[in-house]
Amino acid sequence: MEPKAAIKSFRDLRVWKAAMDLVEQVYVLTQAFPRHEVYGLASQMQRAAVSIPSNIAEGHTRAHLKEYLQHFSIARSSLAELETQIEIAARLKYCQTDHLKSLLEKLDSLGKQLSMLRNALTKNPHPST
């Protein structure tokens, strides 16, 4: 078993990488939305998606655990916002059901990762990795 690599940057966080992948998927999904949604739902979804890795990154660079956890909370809120917007897109039939299911599964997985990292930080605020 390989030793865990030290976390030197937010770029080393698996949760940040997963959030970045989610941003790409949301942009691909919203490209297929009707033209009249470019500045509506599509834009809202893109902003919510971008907010997730942005807050993970910003929180990771904060000096105090309380600030770090606050940014994780904002990331989780953006995740819930995006999930709601995806449900709206589904109701409006802007995307295929199988694509939505896959995206919602990724949202759920990302939410669990955020929760696990938050829990780990509150139990051990000075991890070695």
C-alpha positions in Angstrom: 0.0 0.0 0.0 1.4 3.4 -1.0 1.7 6.1 1.6 -0.7 9.0 1.4 0.7 12.0 -0.5 0.8 15.3 1.4 -1.9 17.8 0.6 0.1 20.8 -0.6 -2.7 22.6 -2.5 -6.4 22.5 -3.0 -5.5 21.0 -6.3 -4.4 17.8 -4.4 -7.9 17.4 -2.9 -10.0 14.6 -4.6 -13.1 16.5 -3.7 -11.9 19.6 -5.6 -11.0 17.5 -8.6 -14.5 15.9 -8.6 -16.1 19.3 -8.3 -14.1 20.5 -11.3 -15.3 17.5 -13.3 -18.8 18.4 -12.3 -18.4 21.9 -13.6 -17.4 20.5 -17.0 -20.4 18.2 -17.1 -22.8 21.1 -16.2 -21.4 23.2 -19.0 -21.8 20.4 -21.5 -25.3 19.8 -20.3 -26.4 23.4 -20.4 -25.0 23.8 -24.0 -28.0 21.8 -25.2 -30.6 24.0 -23.4 -32.9 26.1 -25.4 -31.4 29.4 -26.5 -33.8 31.4 -24.4 -32.3 29.8 -21.3 -28.7 31.1 -22.0 -29.1 33.8 -19.4 -31.7 32.0 -17.3 -31.5 28.5 -15.9 -28.3 27.6 -17.8 -26.4 30.6 -16.4 -27.7 29.8 -12.9 -26.6 26.2 -13.1 -23.1 27.2 -14.4 -22.6 29.7 -11.5 -23.8 27.2 -8.9 -21.4 24.5 -10.3 -18.5 26.9 -10.5 -19.1 28.0 -6.9 -18.5 24.5 -5.6 -14.8 24.0 -6.4 -14.2 27.7 -6.0 -15.3 27.6 -2.4 -13.4 24.4 -1.7 -10.3 26.1 -3.0 -10.9 29.3 -1.1 -11.6 27.5 2.1 -8.5 25.4 1.8 -6.4 28.6 1.6 -7.9 30.1 4.8 -5.8 30.3 7.9 -8.5 29.2 10.3 -10.5 26.0 10.5 -13.7 27.9 11.1 -13.3 29.8 7.8 -12.4 26.6 6.0 -15.5 24.9 7.3 -17.6 28.0 6.4 -16.5 27.7 2.8 -17.3 24.0 2.8 -20.7 24.9 4.0 -21.1 27.3 1.1 -19.9 24.6 -1.4 -22.6 22.2 0.0 -25.2 25.0 -0.4 -24.2 25.5 -4.0 -24.4 21.7 -4.5 -28.0 21.8 -3.2 -28.8 24.8 -5.4 -27.4 22.9 -8.4 -29.4 19.8 -7.6 -32.6 21.8 -7.5 -31.8 23.4 -10.8 -31.1 20.1 -12.4 -34.5 18.9 -11.1 -36.1 22.0 -12.8 -34.3 21.2 -16.0 -35.7 17.7 -15.8 -39.2 18.9 -15.3 -38.8 21.3 -18.3 -37.5 18.3 -20.3 -34.3 20.2 -21.2 -32.2 17.0 -20.9 -32.3 13.3 -21.2 -33.3 11.3 -18.1 -30.3 9.0 -18.2 -27.9 12.0 -18.3 -29.7 13.6 -15.4 -29.5 10.4 -13.4 -25.8 10.2 -13.9 -25.3 13.8 -12.9 -27.5 13.5 -9.8 -25.4 10.5 -8.8 -22.2 12.5 -9.1 -23.8 15.3 -7.0 -24.7 12.8 -4.3 -21.1 11.4 -4.4 -19.6 14.9 -4.2 -21.9 15.8 -1.3 -20.7 12.7 0.6 -17.1 13.6 -0.1 -17.6 17.1 1.2 -19.3 15.7 4.4 -16.6 13.2 5.0 -13.8 15.8 4.6 -15.7 18.2 6.8 -16.1 15.5 9.5 -12.4 14.6 9.2 -11.4 18.2 9.7 -13.6 18.7 12.7 -12.2 15.5 14.3 -8.5 16.2 13.4 -8.1 19.9 12.5 -4.3 19.4 11.8 -4.1 16.4 9.5 -0.7 15.3 8.4 -1.9 14.7 4.8 
